[in-house]
Amino acid sequence: MLSVLRVHLPSDIPIVGCELTPYVLVKRPDKSVITEDVPESTPLDGYFLRYKWYRIQSDRKVAICSVHPSEQATLQCLGCVKAKIPISKSYHCSPKCFSDAWQHHRVLHERAASAVNENGNEEEEIFGRFNGSGSGVINTNLTGTQANSSLANGATALYPAAVTQRGGETWFEVGRFKTYTPTADDIGHVLKFECVVVDAESKQPVGHPSTLHTSRVIPAPSPTPRRLIPVSGVEMPGHLDVDGRVSSSGTFTVLSYNILSDSYAANDLYSYCPSWALSWAYRRQNLLREIVGYRADIVCLQEVQCDHFEEFFAPELDKHGYQALYKRKTAEVFNGNIYSNDGCATFFRRDRFSHVKKYEVEFNKAAQSLTDALVPSTQKKTALGRLIKDNIALIVVLEAKFSNQGIDNPGKRQLVCVANTHVNVQQDLKDVKLWQVHTLLKGLEKIAASADIPMLVCGDFNSVPGSAPHALLAMGKVDPMHSDLAVDPLGILRPATKLTHQLPLVSAYSSFGRAAGIGFEQQRRRLDLTTNEPLFTNCTRDFIGTHDYIFYSGMLKVNSDSLTVESLLELLDEDGLRKDTALPSPEWSSDHIALLAEFRCKPRTRR
């Protein structure tokens, strides 16, 4: 018969709204070992597995620190209570914790005092959780019949009677599936998972159940919302939230974000981030909350795993009105358990744009063509070994369902070309980075020449401001004396005069840097005054710098009449990053920062 060898969880700390899926190792009668589920509907060798989840019921109230969710709270901010901020945000584990967090914590008080939600539920709008199962108030006095049912967790309408075990522990059944998603009612409680082999004919358990206990359930951290800054001289009162933005009919917003593939989110690489906050079950919900919260019209994501795109991002963003396009890299990455692909995903709002055409750029194919044409056969293997790096770009042509053309061009189609790419990361391959960027730009040139179309070039270029790839993007050429050109063992960058393009590209952030107005002066110290780019968009303990950009062509303009560029620097400080807030973190689930800009298509004039 079947026997359960082992059950365990990827992370022992459960988080509200994040699905828990235990790893169950099962031995068959022939001694082979499997990890697949064996449900009652398809028994194996006459047996199936039955699962149950329980929550311990304790009379002792447990409050969780809002800053360090794995720690028990010892003090509460009464200002939060008076301001009607969700109770869970008011708890701290120590006076030092409260003192260190005060700079950001007081923002909650300021916003609670001024925020007004149309439906009167401002708390849910600003501090909304992953699910709507609770307000965040810790309640440890529920009885089994008072607890809310959760059909998603396989529970019946009313939980069965409590189970009292040896030692006086009282447990209530909360789920009957292999997976369980903790709710706000579980906060502060330990969960128990039970797996037992059942005879398919008699429906009776065989042998003793295998069990595991979790740590106490913690609330999902709710980071302070990032803010947008106006860049014009127009007088606007203070900072405005993303949720306060209402785009006019002729404008649209673009988000570019490297979300950190699960394949690369290793505990040894990001040892400063709690393991539960690195788990994909947690990160995917946190990333989705963040991405949806920006309400962008066009979303360009990098490092999106193929399975995560198909099983999570595409269906979830579809619920929010987005259509999805995807291009995966040309080779798989071994992440310790399985091989997986990541790539670039572009989403757009169906009510704002329609899909016209899609182009896929595989730099490996371009490398093959280059070596066939330029590299002697004796050096071809070496050249391909250097150039074949599996990076790609996804180019999408969209048609706007809104118009800003004016009466001179009635019925004129407004097309926008959006390129989404992730350039090679290896810092010793400067020639390869530059060649990949140049190859992408030459392809975009052909599209622009054929369709007189505005361009957006978004992505993680793994190149800092002032580097040769950045210069090529921003200036249209590379100085022949640029130090990056010294690394060219294959001769693919010579002559330097060929490293040009005719696209009038401008960085969205450099537009911000040149502007004046509210919010600019306090941000000035966080910009590279040589390039007007942010000092950092990628923030870990080992690296702080800018690798991510949104470039746009001269046929677009950063909208200076409204909100423009996300204040990614408002809540992150370079000094603090090295100490306490390196990314990823429980609040922000990527090691990159999302870039957001608003654009307006310039009206065309008759020729």
Rosetta blueprint (number, residue, H / E / L):
1 M L
2 L L
3 S E
4 V E
5 L E
6 R E
7 V E
8 H E
9 L L
10 P L
11 S L
12 D L
13 I L
14 P L
15 I E
16 V L
17 G L
18 C L
19 E L
20 L E
21 T L
22 P L
23 Y E
24 V E
25 L E
26 V E
27 K E
28 R L
29 P L
30 D L
31 K L
32 S L
33 V E
34 I E
35 T L
36 E L
37 D L
38 V L
39 P L
40 E L
41 S L
42 T L
43 P L
44 L E
45 D L
46 G L
47 Y E
48 F E
49 L E
50 R E
51 Y E
52 K E
53 W E
54 Y E
55 R E
56 I E
57 Q L
58 S L
59 D L
60 R L
61 K L
62 V L
63 A L
64 I E
65 C L
66 S L
67 V L
68 H L
69 P L
70 S L
71 E L
72 Q E
73 A L
74 T L
75 L E
76 Q E
77 C L
78 L H
79 G H
80 C H
81 V H
82 K H
83 A L
84 K L
85 I L
86 P L
87 I H
88 S H
89 K H
90 S H
91 Y E
92 H E
93 C L
94 S L
95 P H
96 K H
97 C H
98 F H
99 S H
100 D H
101 A H
102 W H
103 Q H
104 H H
105 H H
106 R H
107 V H
108 L H
109 H H
110 E H
111 R H
112 A H
113 A H
114 S H
115 A L
116 V L
117 N L
118 E L
119 N L
120 G L
121 N L
122 E H
123 E H
124 E H
125 E H
126 I H
127 F H
128 G L
129 R L
130 F L
131 N L
132 G L
133 S L
134 G L
135 S L
136 G L
137 V L
138 I L
139 N L
140 T L
141 N L
142 L L
143 T L
144 G L
145 T L
146 Q L
147 A L
148 N L
149 S L
150 S L
151 L H
152 A H
153 N H
154 G L
155 A L
156 T L
157 A L
158 L L
159 Y L
160 P L
161 A L
162 A L
163 V E
164 T E
165 Q L
166 R L
167 G L
168 G L
169 E L
170 T E
171 W E
172 F E
173 E E
174 V E
175 G E
176 R L
177 F L
178 K L
179 T L
180 Y E
181 T L
182 P L
183 T L
184 A H
185 D H
186 D H
187 I E
188 G L
189 H L
190 V E
191 L E
192 K E
193 F E
194 E E
195 C E
196 V E
197 V E
198 V E
199 D E
200 A L
201 E L
202 S L
203 K L
204 Q L
205 P E
206 V E
207 G E
208 H E
209 P E
210 S E
211 T E
212 L E
213 H E
214 T E
215 S E
216 R E
217 V E
218 I E
219 P L
220 A L
221 P L
222 S L
223 P L
224 T L
225 P L
226 R L
227 R E
228 L E
229 I E
230 P L
231 V L
232 S L
233 G L
234 V L
235 E L
236 M L
237 P L
238 G L
239 H L
240 L E
241 D E
242 V H
243 D H
244 G H
245 R L
246 V L
247 S L
248 S L
249 S L
250 G L
251 T E
252 F E
253 T E
254 V E
255 L E
256 S E
257 Y E
258 N E
259 I L
260 L L
261 S L
262 D H
263 S H
264 Y H
265 A L
266 A L
267 N L
268 D L
269 L L
270 Y L
271 S L
272 Y L
273 C L
274 P L
275 S H
276 W H
277 A H
278 L H
279 S L
280 W H
281 A H
282 Y H
283 R H
284 R H
285 Q H
286 N H
287 L H
288 L H
289 R H
290 E H
291 I H
292 V H
293 G H
294 Y H
295 R L
296 A L
297 D L
298 I E
299 V E
300 C E
301 L E
302 Q E
303 E E
304 V E
305 Q E
306 C H
307 D H
308 H H
309 F H
310 E H
311 E H
312 F H
313 F H
314 A H
315 P H
316 E H
317 L H
318 D H
319 K L
320 H L
321 G L
322 Y E
323 Q E
324 A E
325 L E
326 Y E
327 K E
328 R E
329 K L
330 T L
331 A L
332 E L
333 V E
334 F E
335 N L
336 G L
337 N L
338 I L
339 Y E
340 S E
341 N L
342 D E
343 G E
344 C E
345 A E
346 T E
347 F E
348 F E
349 R E
350 R L
351 D L
352 R L
353 F E
354 S E
355 H E
356 V E
357 K E
358 K E
359 Y E
360 E E
361 V E
362 E E
363 F H
364 N H
365 K H
366 A H
367 A H
368 Q H
369 S H
370 L H
371 T H
372 D H
373 A H
374 L H
375 V L
376 P L
377 S H
378 T H
379 Q H
380 K H
381 K H
382 T H
383 A H
384 L H
385 G H
386 R H
387 L H
388 I L
389 K L
390 D L
391 N L
392 I E
393 A E
394 L E
395 I E
396 V E
397 V E
398 L E
399 E E
400 A E
401 K L
402 F L
403 S L
404 N L
405 Q L
406 G L
407 I L
408 D L
409 N L
410 P L
411 G L
412 K L
413 R L
414 Q L
415 L E
416 V E
417 C E
418 V E
419 A E
420 N E
421 T E
422 H E
423 V L
424 N L
425 V L
426 Q L
427 Q L
428 D L
429 L L
430 K H
431 D H
432 V H
433 K H
434 L H
435 W H
436 Q H
437 V H
438 H H
439 T H
440 L H
441 L H
442 K H
443 G H
444 L H
445 E H
446 K H
447 I H
448 A H
449 A H
450 S H
451 A H
452 D L
453 I L
454 P L
455 M E
456 L E
457 V E
458 C E
459 G E
460 D E
461 F L
462 N L
463 S L
464 V L
465 P L
466 G L
467 S L
468 A H
469 P H
470 H H
471 A H
472 L H
473 L H
474 A H
475 M H
476 G L
477 K E
478 V L
479 D L
480 P L
481 M L
482 H L
483 S H
484 D H
485 L H
486 A H
487 V L
488 D L
489 P L
490 L L
491 G L
492 I L
493 L L
494 R L
495 P L
496 A H
497 T H
498 K H
499 L L
500 T E
501 H L
502 Q L
503 L L
504 P L
505 L E
506 V E
507 S E
508 A H
509 Y H
510 S H
511 S H
512 F H
513 G H
514 R H
515 A L
516 A L
517 G L
518 I L
519 G L
520 F L
521 E H
522 Q H
523 Q H
524 R H
525 R L
526 R L
527 L E
528 D E
529 L L
530 T L
531 T L
532 N L
533 E E
534 P E
535 L L
536 F L
537 T L
538 N E
539 C E
540 T L
541 R L
542 D L
543 F L
544 I E
545 G E
546 T L
547 H L
548 D E
549 Y E
550 I E
551 F E
552 Y E
553 S E
554 G L
555 M L
556 L E
557 K E
558 V E
559 N L
560 S L
561 D L
562 S L
563 L L
564 T L
565 V E
566 E E
567 S E
568 L L
569 L L
570 E L
571 L L
572 L L
573 D L
574 E H
575 D H
576 G H
577 L H
578 R H
579 K H
580 D L
581 T L
582 A L
583 L L
584 P L
585 S L
586 P L
587 E L
588 W L
589 S L
590 S L
591 D L
592 H E
593 I L
594 A L
595 L E
596 L E
597 A E
598 E E
599 F E
600 R E
601 C E
602 K L
603 P L
604 R L
605 T L
606 R L
607 R L
